[in-house]
């Protein structure tokens, strides 16, 4: 398995993975990824097996402390020197779930984010995922301010101490 950052040529594979992992009403559409890739392709972490995209993490860097909905849809909020790495999509193809694929990918994302000198990472998730992210050191901050797709989301933060 190979981990790398994205390029614009990955747009179709990224959009397809999103549709495979989420119901259409919850999935970000192709135009959202097109905008993100146009601004911060190096903030997409892709995991491939035999040339096929099997998992992805993406998000922008910002000085905003909380992950708000507008950050997800407006790539202009990306600030390469921003203190916080926001994570929007943390997705694994259904055929590769429970195979520790995301464990390996998130470890790389955390390592790269630390190496970039960020304060840490912020994400939102469903309540059923709180335990998974806590294994990486993320702390729940309670209900998220995000109302993305009307879901009950929780904000989690991993703060680097060094």
Phi and psi in radians as a Rosetta constraint file:
Dihedral C 1 N 2 CA 2 C 2 CIRCULARHARMONIC -2.061 0.35
Dihedral N 2 CA 2 C 2 N 3 CIRCULARHARMONIC 2.379 0.35
Dihedral C 2 N 3 CA 3 C 3 CIRCULARHARMONIC -1.990 0.35
Dihedral N 3 CA 3 C 3 N 4 CIRCULARHARMONIC 2.311 0.35
Dihedral C 3 N 4 CA 4 C 4 CIRCULARHARMONIC -2.666 0.35
Dihedral N 4 CA 4 C 4 N 5 CIRCULARHARMONIC 2.945 0.35
Dihedral C 4 N 5 CA 5 C 5 CIRCULARHARMONIC -1.494 0.35
Dihedral N 5 CA 5 C 5 N 6 CIRCULARHARMONIC 3.009 0.35
Dihedral C 5 N 6 CA 6 C 6 CIRCULARHARMONIC -1.677 0.35
Dihedral N 6 CA 6 C 6 N 7 CIRCULARHARMONIC 2.913 0.35
Dihedral C 6 N 7 CA 7 C 7 CIRCULARHARMONIC -2.385 0.35
Dihedral N 7 CA 7 C 7 N 8 CIRCULARHARMONIC 2.964 0.35
Dihedral C 7 N 8 CA 8 C 8 CIRCULARHARMONIC -1.030 0.35
Dihedral N 8 CA 8 C 8 N 9 CIRCULARHARMONIC -0.502 0.35
Dihedral C 8 N 9 CA 9 C 9 CIRCULARHARMONIC -1.144 0.35
Dihedral N 9 CA 9 C 9 N 10 CIRCULARHARMONIC -0.246 0.35
Dihedral C 9 N 10 CA 10 C 10 CIRCULARHARMONIC -1.505 0.35
Dihedral N 10 CA 10 C 10 N 11 CIRCULARHARMONIC -0.047 0.35
Dihedral C 10 N 11 CA 11 C 11 CIRCULARHARMONIC -0.916 0.35
Dihedral N 11 CA 11 C 11 N 12 CIRCULARHARMONIC -0.883 0.35
Dihedral C 11 N 12 CA 12 C 12 CIRCULARHARMONIC -1.096 0.35
Dihedral N 12 CA 12 C 12 N 13 CIRCULARHARMONIC -0.753 0.35
Dihedral C 12 N 13 CA 13 C 13 CIRCULARHARMONIC -1.136 0.35
Dihedral N 13 CA 13 C 13 N 14 CIRCULARHARMONIC -0.686 0.35
Dihedral C 13 N 14 CA 14 C 14 CIRCULARHARMONIC -1.132 0.35
Dihedral N 14 CA 14 C 14 N 15 CIRCULARHARMONIC -0.839 0.35
Dihedral C 14 N 15 CA 15 C 15 CIRCULARHARMONIC -1.079 0.35
Dihedral N 15 CA 15 C 15 N 16 CIRCULARHARMONIC -0.677 0.35
Dihedral C 15 N 16 CA 16 C 16 CIRCULARHARMONIC -1.185 0.35
Dihedral N 16 CA 16 C 16 N 17 CIRCULARHARMONIC -0.721 0.35
Dihedral C 16 N 17 CA 17 C 17 CIRCULARHARMONIC -1.076 0.35
Dihedral N 17 CA 17 C 17 N 18 CIRCULARHARMONIC -0.731 0.35
Dihedral C 17 N 18 CA 18 C 18 CIRCULARHARMONIC -1.027 0.35
Dihedral N 18 CA 18 C 18 N 19 CIRCULARHARMONIC -0.797 0.35
Dihedral C 18 N 19 CA 19 C 19 CIRCULARHARMONIC -1.180 0.35
Dihedral N 19 CA 19 C 19 N 20 CIRCULARHARMONIC -0.539 0.35
Dihedral C 19 N 20 CA 20 C 20 CIRCULARHARMONIC -1.230 0.35
Dihedral N 20 CA 20 C 20 N 21 CIRCULARHARMONIC -0.573 0.35
Dihedral C 20 N 21 CA 21 C 21 CIRCULARHARMONIC -1.605 0.35
Dihedral N 21 CA 21 C 21 N 22 CIRCULARHARMONIC -0.367 0.35
Dihedral C 21 N 22 CA 22 C 22 CIRCULARHARMONIC -2.262 0.35
Dihedral N 22 CA 22 C 22 N 23 CIRCULARHARMONIC 2.718 0.35
Dihedral C 22 N 23 CA 23 C 23 CIRCULARHARMONIC -1.145 0.35
Dihedral N 23 CA 23 C 23 N 24 CIRCULARHARMONIC 2.601 0.35
Dihedral C 23 N 24 CA 24 C 24 CIRCULARHARMONIC -0.910 0.35
Dihedral N 24 CA 24 C 24 N 25 CIRCULARHARMONIC -0.619 0.35
Dihedral C 24 N 25 CA 25 C 25 CIRCULARHARMONIC -1.198 0.35
Dihedral N 25 CA 25 C 25 N 26 CIRCULARHARMONIC -0.394 0.35
Dihedral C 25 N 26 CA 26 C 26 CIRCULARHARMONIC -1.740 0.35
Dihedral N 26 CA 26 C 26 N 27 CIRCULARHARMONIC -0.372 0.35
Dihedral C 26 N 27 CA 27 C 27 CIRCULARHARMONIC -1.317 0.35
Dihedral N 27 CA 27 C 27 N 28 CIRCULARHARMONIC 2.464 0.35
Dihedral C 27 N 28 CA 28 C 28 CIRCULARHARMONIC -1.232 0.35
Dihedral N 28 CA 28 C 28 N 29 CIRCULARHARMONIC 2.451 0.35
Dihedral C 28 N 29 CA 29 C 29 CIRCULARHARMONIC -1.520 0.35
Dihedral N 29 CA 29 C 29 N 30 CIRCULARHARMONIC 2.991 0.35
Dihedral C 29 N 30 CA 30 C 30 CIRCULARHARMONIC -0.954 0.35
Dihedral N 30 CA 30 C 30 N 31 CIRCULARHARMONIC -0.682 0.35
Dihedral C 30 N 31 CA 31 C 31 CIRCULARHARMONIC -1.132 0.35
Dihedral N 31 CA 31 C 31 N 32 CIRCULARHARMONIC -0.563 0.35
Dihedral C 31 N 32 CA 32 C 32 CIRCULARHARMONIC -1.126 0.35
Dihedral N 32 CA 32 C 32 N 33 CIRCULARHARMONIC -0.802 0.35
Dihedral C 32 N 33 CA 33 C 33 CIRCULARHARMONIC -1.190 0.35
Dihedral N 33 CA 33 C 33 N 34 CIRCULARHARMONIC -0.588 0.35
Dihedral C 33 N 34 CA 34 C 34 CIRCULARHARMONIC -1.055 0.35
Dihedral N 34 CA 34 C 34 N 35 CIRCULARHARMONIC -0.783 0.35
Dihedral C 34 N 35 CA 35 C 35 CIRCULARHARMONIC -1.108 0.35
Dihedral N 35 CA 35 C 35 N 36 CIRCULARHARMONIC -0.777 0.35
Dihedral C 35 N 36 CA 36 C 36 CIRCULARHARMONIC -1.109 0.35
Dihedral N 36 CA 36 C 36 N 37 CIRCULARHARMONIC -0.810 0.35
Dihedral C 36 N 37 CA 37 C 37 CIRCULARHARMONIC -1.109 0.35
Dihedral N 37 CA 37 C 37 N 38 CIRCULARHARMONIC -0.517 0.35
Dihedral C 37 N 38 CA 38 C 38 CIRCULARHARMONIC -1.231 0.35
Dihedral N 38 CA 38 C 38 N 39 CIRCULARHARMONIC -0.333 0.35
Dihedral C 38 N 39 CA 39 C 39 CIRCULARHARMONIC -1.965 0.35
Dihedral N 39 CA 39 C 39 N 40 CIRCULARHARMONIC -0.749 0.35
Dihedral C 39 N 40 CA 40 C 40 CIRCULARHARMONIC -2.443 0.35
Dihedral N 40 CA 40 C 40 N 41 CIRCULARHARMONIC 1.094 0.35
Dihedral C 40 N 41 CA 41 C 41 CIRCULARHARMONIC -1.102 0.35
Dihedral N 41 CA 41 C 41 N 42 CIRCULARHARMONIC -0.441 0.35
Dihedral C 41 N 42 CA 42 C 42 CIRCULARHARMONIC -1.382 0.35
Dihedral N 42 CA 42 C 42 N 43 CIRCULARHARMONIC 0.042 0.35
Dihedral C 42 N 43 CA 43 C 43 CIRCULARHARMONIC -1.933 0.35
Dihedral N 43 CA 43 C 43 N 44 CIRCULARHARMONIC 0.416 0.35
Dihedral C 43 N 44 CA 44 C 44 CIRCULARHARMONIC -1.986 0.35
Dihedral N 44 CA 44 C 44 N 45 CIRCULARHARMONIC 2.243 0.35
Dihedral C 44 N 45 CA 45 C 45 CIRCULARHARMONIC -1.961 0.35
Dihedral N 45 CA 45 C 45 N 46 CIRCULARHARMONIC 2.096 0.35
Dihedral C 45 N 46 CA 46 C 46 CIRCULARHARMONIC -1.978 0.35
Dihedral N 46 CA 46 C 46 N 47 CIRCULARHARMONIC 2.399 0.35
Dihedral C 46 N 47 CA 47 C 47 CIRCULARHARMONIC -1.987 0.35
Dihedral N 47 CA 47 C 47 N 48 CIRCULARHARMONIC 2.258 0.35
Dihedral C 47 N 48 CA 48 C 48 CIRCULARHARMONIC -2.128 0.35
Dihedral N 48 CA 48 C 48 N 49 CIRCULARHARMONIC 2.635 0.35
Dihedral C 48 N 49 CA 49 C 49 CIRCULARHARMONIC -2.287 0.35
Dihedral N 49 CA 49 C 49 N 50 CIRCULARHARMONIC 2.131 0.35
Dihedral C 49 N 50 CA 50 C 50 CIRCULARHARMONIC 0.903 0.35
Dihedral N 50 CA 50 C 50 N 51 CIRCULARHARMONIC 0.740 0.35
Dihedral C 50 N 51 CA 51 C 51 CIRCULARHARMONIC 1.387 0.35
Dihedral N 51 CA 51 C 51 N 52 CIRCULARHARMONIC 0.013 0.35
Dihedral C 51 N 52 CA 52 C 52 CIRCULARHARMONIC -1.804 0.35
Dihedral N 52 CA 52 C 52 N 53 CIRCULARHARMONIC 2.335 0.35
Dihedral C 52 N 53 CA 53 C 53 CIRCULARHARMONIC -1.263 0.35
Dihedral N 53 CA 53 C 53 N 54 CIRCULARHARMONIC 2.116 0.35
Dihedral C 53 N 54 CA 54 C 54 CIRCULARHARMONIC -2.048 0.35
Dihedral N 54 CA 54 C 54 N 55 CIRCULARHARMONIC -0.297 0.35
Dihedral C 54 N 55 CA 55 C 55 CIRCULARHARMONIC -2.762 0.35
Dihedral N 55 CA 55 C 55 N 56 CIRCULARHARMONIC 2.724 0.35
Dihedral C 55 N 56 CA 56 C 56 CIRCULARHARMONIC -2.706 0.35
Dihedral N 56 CA 56 C 56 N 57 CIRCULARHARMONIC 2.545 0.35
Dihedral C 56 N 57 CA 57 C 57 CIRCULARHARMONIC -2.305 0.35
Dihedral N 57 CA 57 C 57 N 58 CIRCULARHARMONIC 2.353 0.35
Dihedral C 57 N 58 CA 58 C 58 CIRCULARHARMONIC -2.535 0.35
Dihedral N 58 CA 58 C 58 N 59 CIRCULARHARMONIC 2.786 0.35
Dihedral C 58 N 59 CA 59 C 59 CIRCULARHARMONIC 2.928 0.35
Dihedral N 59 CA 59 C 59 N 60 CIRCULARHARMONIC 2.965 0.35
Dihedral C 59 N 60 CA 60 C 60 CIRCULARHARMONIC -1.879 0.35
Dihedral N 60 CA 60 C 60 N 61 CIRCULARHARMONIC 2.920 0.35
Dihedral C 60 N 61 CA 61 C 61 CIRCULARHARMONIC -1.754 0.35
Dihedral N 61 CA 61 C 61 N 62 CIRCULARHARMONIC 2.476 0.35
Dihedral C 61 N 62 CA 62 C 62 CIRCULARHARMONIC -2.777 0.35
Dihedral N 62 CA 62 C 62 N 63 CIRCULARHARMONIC 2.859 0.35
Dihedral C 62 N 63 CA 63 C 63 CIRCULARHARMONIC -1.569 0.35
Dihedral N 63 CA 63 C 63 N 64 CIRCULARHARMONIC -0.143 0.35
Dihedral C 63 N 64 CA 64 C 64 CIRCULARHARMONIC -1.077 0.35
Dihedral N 64 CA 64 C 64 N 65 CIRCULARHARMONIC 2.402 0.35
Dihedral C 64 N 65 CA 65 C 65 CIRCULARHARMONIC -1.466 0.35
Dihedral N 65 CA 65 C 65 N 66 CIRCULARHARMONIC -0.469 0.35
Dihedral C 65 N 66 CA 66 C 66 CIRCULARHARMONIC -1.998 0.35
Dihedral N 66 CA 66 C 66 N 67 CIRCULARHARMONIC 2.600 0.35
Dihedral C 66 N 67 CA 67 C 67 CIRCULARHARMONIC -1.495 0.35
Dihedral N 67 CA 67 C 67 N 68 CIRCULARHARMONIC 1.823 0.35
Dihedral C 67 N 68 CA 68 C 68 CIRCULARHARMONIC -1.810 0.35
Dihedral N 68 CA 68 C 68 N 69 CIRCULARHARMONIC 2.693 0.35
Dihedral C 68 N 69 CA 69 C 69 CIRCULARHARMONIC -0.965 0.35
Dihedral N 69 CA 69 C 69 N 70 CIRCULARHARMONIC -0.685 0.35
Dihedral C 69 N 70 CA 70 C 70 CIRCULARHARMONIC -1.066 0.35
Dihedral N 70 CA 70 C 70 N 71 CIRCULARHARMONIC -0.531 0.35
Dihedral C 70 N 71 CA 71 C 71 CIRCULARHARMONIC -1.082 0.35
Dihedral N 71 CA 71 C 71 N 72 CIRCULARHARMONIC -0.621 0.35
Dihedral C 71 N 72 CA 72 C 72 CIRCULARHARMONIC -1.202 0.35
Dihedral N 72 CA 72 C 72 N 73 CIRCULARHARMONIC -0.531 0.35
Dihedral C 72 N 73 CA 73 C 73 CIRCULARHARMONIC -1.870 0.35
Dihedral N 73 CA 73 C 73 N 74 CIRCULARHARMONIC -0.121 0.35
Dihedral C 73 N 74 CA 74 C 74 CIRCULARHARMONIC -2.189 0.35
Dihedral N 74 CA 74 C 74 N 75 CIRCULARHARMONIC 1.634 0.35
Dihedral C 74 N 75 CA 75 C 75 CIRCULARHARMONIC -1.110 0.35
Dihedral N 75 CA 75 C 75 N 76 CIRCULARHARMONIC -0.230 0.35
Dihedral C 75 N 76 CA 76 C 76 CIRCULARHARMONIC -1.126 0.35
Dihedral N 76 CA 76 C 76 N 77 CIRCULARHARMONIC -0.274 0.35
Dihedral C 76 N 77 CA 77 C 77 CIRCULARHARMONIC -1.296 0.35
Dihedral N 77 CA 77 C 77 N 78 CIRCULARHARMONIC -0.181 0.35
Dihedral C 77 N 78 CA 78 C 78 CIRCULARHARMONIC -1.156 0.35
Dihedral N 78 CA 78 C 78 N 79 CIRCULARHARMONIC 2.242 0.35
Dihedral C 78 N 79 CA 79 C 79 CIRCULARHARMONIC -2.222 0.35
Dihedral N 79 CA 79 C 79 N 80 CIRCULARHARMONIC 1.868 0.35
Dihedral C 79 N 80 CA 80 C 80 CIRCULARHARMONIC -0.914 0.35
Dihedral N 80 CA 80 C 80 N 81 CIRCULARHARMONIC -0.493 0.35
Dihedral C 80 N 81 CA 81 C 81 CIRCULARHARMONIC -1.673 0.35
Dihedral N 81 CA 81 C 81 N 82 CIRCULARHARMONIC 0.129 0.35
Dihedral C 81 N 82 CA 82 C 82 CIRCULARHARMONIC -1.016 0.35
Dihedral N 82 CA 82 C 82 N 83 CIRCULARHARMONIC 2.591 0.35
Dihedral C 82 N 83 CA 83 C 83 CIRCULARHARMONIC -1.292 0.35
Dihedral N 83 CA 83 C 83 N 84 CIRCULARHARMONIC -0.465 0.35
Dihedral C 83 N 84 CA 84 C 84 CIRCULARHARMONIC -2.048 0.35
Dihedral N 84 CA 84 C 84 N 85 CIRCULARHARMONIC 2.374 0.35
Dihedral C 84 N 85 CA 85 C 85 CIRCULARHARMONIC -1.659 0.35
Dihedral N 85 CA 85 C 85 N 86 CIRCULARHARMONIC 1.952 0.35
Dihedral C 85 N 86 CA 86 C 86 CIRCULARHARMONIC -1.479 0.35
Dihedral N 86 CA 86 C 86 N 87 CIRCULARHARMONIC 2.482 0.35
Dihedral C 86 N 87 CA 87 C 87 CIRCULARHARMONIC -2.016 0.35
Dihedral N 87 CA 87 C 87 N 88 CIRCULARHARMONIC 2.081 0.35
Dihedral C 87 N 88 CA 88 C 88 CIRCULARHARMONIC -1.657 0.35
Dihedral N 88 CA 88 C 88 N 89 CIRCULARHARMONIC -0.988 0.35
Dihedral C 88 N 89 CA 89 C 89 CIRCULARHARMONIC -1.918 0.35
Dihedral N 89 CA 89 C 89 N 90 CIRCULARHARMONIC 2.200 0.35
Dihedral C 89 N 90 CA 90 C 90 CIRCULARHARMONIC -2.278 0.35
Dihedral N 90 CA 90 C 90 N 91 CIRCULARHARMONIC 1.567 0.35
Dihedral C 90 N 91 CA 91 C 91 CIRCULARHARMONIC -2.295 0.35
Dihedral N 91 CA 91 C 91 N 92 CIRCULARHARMONIC 2.552 0.35
Dihedral C 91 N 92 CA 92 C 92 CIRCULARHARMONIC -2.282 0.35
Dihedral N 92 CA 92 C 92 N 93 CIRCULARHARMONIC 2.355 0.35
Dihedral C 92 N 93 CA 93 C 93 CIRCULARHARMONIC -0.954 0.35
Dihedral N 93 CA 93 C 93 N 94 CIRCULARHARMONIC 2.405 0.35
Dihedral C 93 N 94 CA 94 C 94 CIRCULARHARMONIC -0.921 0.35
Dihedral N 94 CA 94 C 94 N 95 CIRCULARHARMONIC -0.581 0.35
Dihedral C 94 N 95 CA 95 C 95 CIRCULARHARMONIC -1.197 0.35
Dihedral N 95 CA 95 C 95 N 96 CIRCULARHARMONIC -0.256 0.35
Dihedral C 95 N 96 CA 96 C 96 CIRCULARHARMONIC -2.007 0.35
Dihedral N 96 CA 96 C 96 N 97 CIRCULARHARMONIC 0.117 0.35
Dihedral C 96 N 97 CA 97 C 97 CIRCULARHARMONIC -1.238 0.35
Dihedral N 97 CA 97 C 97 N 98 CIRCULARHARMONIC 2.592 0.35
Dihedral C 97 N 98 CA 98 C 98 CIRCULARHARMONIC 1.151 0.35
Dihedral N 98 CA 98 C 98 N 99 CIRCULARHARMONIC 0.407 0.35
Dihedral C 98 N 99 CA 99 C 99 CIRCULARHARMONIC -2.007 0.35
Dihedral N 99 CA 99 C 99 N 100 CIRCULARHARMONIC 0.232 0.35
Dihedral C 99 N 100 CA 100 C 100 CIRCULARHARMONIC 1.166 0.35
Dihedral N 100 CA 100 C 100 N 101 CIRCULARHARMONIC 0.304 0.35
Dihedral C 100 N 101 CA 101 C 101 CIRCULARHARMONIC -1.107 0.35
Dihedral N 101 CA 101 C 101 N 102 CIRCULARHARMONIC -0.865 0.35
Dihedral C 101 N 102 CA 102 C 102 CIRCULARHARMONIC -1.215 0.35
Dihedral N 102 CA 102 C 102 N 103 CIRCULARHARMONIC -0.510 0.35
Dihedral C 102 N 103 CA 103 C 103 CIRCULARHARMONIC -1.036 0.35
Dihedral N 103 CA 103 C 103 N 104 CIRCULARHARMONIC -0.808 0.35
Dihedral C 103 N 104 CA 104 C 104 CIRCULARHARMONIC -1.173 0.35
Dihedral N 104 CA 104 C 104 N 105 CIRCULARHARMONIC -0.747 0.35
Dihedral C 104 N 105 CA 105 C 105 CIRCULARHARMONIC -1.169 0.35
Dihedral N 105 CA 105 C 105 N 106 CIRCULARHARMONIC -0.778 0.35
Dihedral C 105 N 106 CA 106 C 106 CIRCULARHARMONIC -1.125 0.35
Dihedral N 106 CA 106 C 106 N 107 CIRCULARHARMONIC -0.628 0.35
Dihedral C 106 N 107 CA 107 C 107 CIRCULARHARMONIC -1.042 0.35
Dihedral N 107 CA 107 C 107 N 108 CIRCULARHARMONIC -0.685 0.35
Dihedral C 107 N 108 CA 108 C 108 CIRCULARHARMONIC -1.187 0.35
Dihedral N 108 CA 108 C 108 N 109 CIRCULARHARMONIC -0.739 0.35
Dihedral C 108 N 109 CA 109 C 109 CIRCULARHARMONIC -1.060 0.35
Dihedral N 109 CA 109 C 109 N 110 CIRCULARHARMONIC -0.799 0.35
Dihedral C 109 N 110 CA 110 C 110 CIRCULARHARMONIC -1.094 0.35
Dihedral N 110 CA 110 C 110 N 111 CIRCULARHARMONIC -0.786 0.35
Dihedral C 110 N 111 CA 111 C 111 CIRCULARHARMONIC -1.074 0.35
Dihedral N 111 CA 111 C 111 N 112 CIRCULARHARMONIC -0.812 0.35
Dihedral C 111 N 112 CA 112 C 112 CIRCULARHARMONIC -1.118 0.35
Dihedral N 112 CA 112 C 112 N 113 CIRCULARHARMONIC -0.696 0.35
Dihedral C 112 N 113 CA 113 C 113 CIRCULARHARMONIC -1.147 0.35
Dihedral N 113 CA 113 C 113 N 114 CIRCULARHARMONIC -0.727 0.35
Dihedral C 113 N 114 CA 114 C 114 CIRCULARHARMONIC -1.083 0.35
Dihedral N 114 CA 114 C 114 N 115 CIRCULARHARMONIC -0.767 0.35
Dihedral C 114 N 115 CA 115 C 115 CIRCULARHARMONIC -1.117 0.35
Dihedral N 115 CA 115 C 115 N 116 CIRCULARHARMONIC -0.476 0.35
Dihedral C 115 N 116 CA 116 C 116 CIRCULARHARMONIC -1.385 0.35
Dihedral N 116 CA 116 C 116 N 117 CIRCULARHARMONIC -0.051 0.35
Dihedral C 116 N 117 CA 117 C 117 CIRCULARHARMONIC 1.409 0.35
Dihedral N 117 CA 117 C 117 N 118 CIRCULARHARMONIC 0.361 0.35
Dihedral C 117 N 118 CA 118 C 118 CIRCULARHARMONIC -1.311 0.35
Dihedral N 118 CA 118 C 118 N 119 CIRCULARHARMONIC 2.814 0.35
Dihedral C 118 N 119 CA 119 C 119 CIRCULARHARMONIC -1.286 0.35
Dihedral N 119 CA 119 C 119 N 120 CIRCULARHARMONIC -0.463 0.35
Dihedral C 119 N 120 CA 120 C 120 CIRCULARHARMONIC 2.793 0.35
Dihedral N 120 CA 120 C 120 N 121 CIRCULARHARMONIC -2.840 0.35
Dihedral C 120 N 121 CA 121 C 121 CIRCULARHARMONIC -2.212 0.35
Dihedral N 121 CA 121 C 121 N 122 CIRCULARHARMONIC 2.635 0.35
Dihedral C 121 N 122 CA 122 C 122 CIRCULARHARMONIC -2.321 0.35
Dihedral N 122 CA 122 C 122 N 123 CIRCULARHARMONIC 2.399 0.35
Dihedral C 122 N 123 CA 123 C 123 CIRCULARHARMONIC -2.527 0.35
Dihedral N 123 CA 123 C 123 N 124 CIRCULARHARMONIC 2.894 0.35
Dihedral C 123 N 124 CA 124 C 124 CIRCULARHARMONIC -2.091 0.35
Dihedral N 124 CA 124 C 124 N 125 CIRCULARHARMONIC 2.624 0.35
Dihedral C 124 N 125 CA 125 C 125 CIRCULARHARMONIC -2.696 0.35
Dihedral N 125 CA 125 C 125 N 126 CIRCULARHARMONIC 2.905 0.35
Dihedral C 125 N 126 CA 126 C 126 CIRCULARHARMONIC -1.262 0.35
Dihedral N 126 CA 126 C 126 N 127 CIRCULARHARMONIC 2.715 0.35
Dihedral C 126 N 127 CA 127 C 127 CIRCULARHARMONIC -0.970 0.35
Dihedral N 127 CA 127 C 127 N 128 CIRCULARHARMONIC -0.574 0.35
Dihedral C 127 N 128 CA 128 C 128 CIRCULARHARMONIC -1.192 0.35
Dihedral N 128 CA 128 C 128 N 129 CIRCULARHARMONIC -0.215 0.35
Dihedral C 128 N 129 CA 129 C 129 CIRCULARHARMONIC -1.778 0.35
Dihedral N 129 CA 129 C 129 N 130 CIRCULARHARMONIC -0.027 0.35
Dihedral C 129 N 130 CA 130 C 130 CIRCULARHARMONIC -0.996 0.35
Dihedral N 130 CA 130 C 130 N 131 CIRCULARHARMONIC -0.789 0.35
Dihedral C 130 N 131 CA 131 C 131 CIRCULARHARMONIC -1.119 0.35
Dihedral N 131 CA 131 C 131 N 132 CIRCULARHARMONIC -0.699 0.35
Dihedral C 131 N 132 CA 132 C 132 CIRCULARHARMONIC -1.023 0.35
Dihedral N 132 CA 132 C 132 N 133 CIRCULARHARMONIC -0.911 0.35
Dihedral C 132 N 133 CA 133 C 133 CIRCULARHARMONIC -1.210 0.35
Dihedral N 133 CA 133 C 133 N 134 CIRCULARHARMONIC -0.509 0.35
Dihedral C 133 N 134 CA 134 C 134 CIRCULARHARMONIC -1.133 0.35
Dihedral N 134 CA 134 C 134 N 135 CIRCULARHARMONIC -0.440 0.35
Dihedral C 134 N 135 CA 135 C 135 CIRCULARHARMONIC -1.104 0.35
Dihedral N 135 CA 135 C 135 N 136 CIRCULARHARMONIC -0.381 0.35
Dihedral C 135 N 136 CA 136 C 136 CIRCULARHARMONIC -1.648 0.35
Dihedral N 136 CA 136 C 136 N 137 CIRCULARHARMONIC -0.039 0.35
Dihedral C 136 N 137 CA 137 C 137 CIRCULARHARMONIC 1.792 0.35
Dihedral N 137 CA 137 C 137 N 138 CIRCULARHARMONIC 0.018 0.35
Dihedral C 137 N 138 CA 138 C 138 CIRCULARHARMONIC -1.200 0.35
Dihedral N 138 CA 138 C 138 N 139 CIRCULARHARMONIC 2.462 0.35
Dihedral C 138 N 139 CA 139 C 139 CIRCULARHARMONIC -1.967 0.35
Dihedral N 139 CA 139 C 139 N 140 CIRCULARHARMONIC 2.356 0.35
Dihedral C 139 N 140 CA 140 C 140 CIRCULARHARMONIC -1.274 0.35
Dihedral N 140 CA 140 C 140 N 141 CIRCULARHARMONIC 2.370 0.35
Dihedral C 140 N 141 CA 141 C 141 CIRCULARHARMONIC -1.916 0.35
Dihedral N 141 CA 141 C 141 N 142 CIRCULARHARMONIC 0.280 0.35
Dihedral C 141 N 142 CA 142 C 142 CIRCULARHARMONIC 1.540 0.35
Dihedral N 142 CA 142 C 142 N 143 CIRCULARHARMONIC -2.885 0.35
Dihedral C 142 N 143 CA 143 C 143 CIRCULARHARMONIC -0.996 0.35
Dihedral N 143 CA 143 C 143 N 144 CIRCULARHARMONIC 2.368 0.35
Dihedral C 143 N 144 CA 144 C 144 CIRCULARHARMONIC -1.336 0.35
Dihedral N 144 CA 144 C 144 N 145 CIRCULARHARMONIC 2.676 0.35
Dihedral C 144 N 145 CA 145 C 145 CIRCULARHARMONIC -1.287 0.35
Dihedral N 145 CA 145 C 145 N 146 CIRCULARHARMONIC -0.365 0.35
Dihedral C 145 N 146 CA 146 C 146 CIRCULARHARMONIC -1.151 0.35
Dihedral N 146 CA 146 C 146 N 147 CIRCULARHARMONIC 2.447 0.35
Dihedral C 146 N 147 CA 147 C 147 CIRCULARHARMONIC -2.080 0.35
Dihedral N 147 CA 147 C 147 N 148 CIRCULARHARMONIC 0.506 0.35
Dihedral C 147 N 148 CA 148 C 148 CIRCULARHARMONIC -0.858 0.35
Dihedral N 148 CA 148 C 148 N 149 CIRCULARHARMONIC 2.054 0.35
Dihedral C 148 N 149 CA 149 C 149 CIRCULARHARMONIC 0.997 0.35
Dihedral N 149 CA 149 C 149 N 150 CIRCULARHARMONIC 0.379 0.35
Dihedral C 149 N 150 CA 150 C 150 CIRCULARHARMONIC 1.218 0.35
Dihedral N 150 CA 150 C 150 N 151 CIRCULARHARMONIC 0.258 0.35
Dihedral C 150 N 151 CA 151 C 151 CIRCULARHARMONIC -1.488 0.35
Dihedral N 151 CA 151 C 151 N 152 CIRCULARHARMONIC 2.648 0.35
Dihedral C 151 N 152 CA 152 C 152 CIRCULARHARMONIC -1.451 0.35
Dihedral N 152 CA 152 C 152 N 153 CIRCULARHARMONIC 1.802 0.35
Dihedral C 152 N 153 CA 153 C 153 CIRCULARHARMONIC -1.938 0.35
Dihedral N 153 CA 153 C 153 N 154 CIRCULARHARMONIC 2.701 0.35
Dihedral C 153 N 154 CA 154 C 154 CIRCULARHARMONIC -2.060 0.35
Dihedral N 154 CA 154 C 154 N 155 CIRCULARHARMONIC 2.456 0.35
Dihedral C 154 N 155 CA 155 C 155 CIRCULARHARMONIC -1.604 0.35
Dihedral N 155 CA 155 C 155 N 156 CIRCULARHARMONIC 2.368 0.35
Dihedral C 155 N 156 CA 156 C 156 CIRCULARHARMONIC -2.229 0.35
Dihedral N 156 CA 156 C 156 N 157 CIRCULARHARMONIC 2.561 0.35
Dihedral C 156 N 157 CA 157 C 157 CIRCULARHARMONIC -2.360 0.35
Dihedral N 157 CA 157 C 157 N 158 CIRCULARHARMONIC 2.397 0.35
Dihedral C 157 N 158 CA 158 C 158 CIRCULARHARMONIC -1.999 0.35
Dihedral N 158 CA 158 C 158 N 159 CIRCULARHARMONIC 1.967 0.35
Dihedral C 158 N 159 CA 159 C 159 CIRCULARHARMONIC -1.827 0.35
Dihedral N 159 CA 159 C 159 N 160 CIRCULARHARMONIC 2.246 0.35
Dihedral C 159 N 160 CA 160 C 160 CIRCULARHARMONIC -1.391 0.35
Dihedral N 160 CA 160 C 160 N 161 CIRCULARHARMONIC 2.355 0.35
Dihedral C 160 N 161 CA 161 C 161 CIRCULARHARMONIC -1.549 0.35
Dihedral N 161 CA 161 C 161 N 162 CIRCULARHARMONIC -0.231 0.35
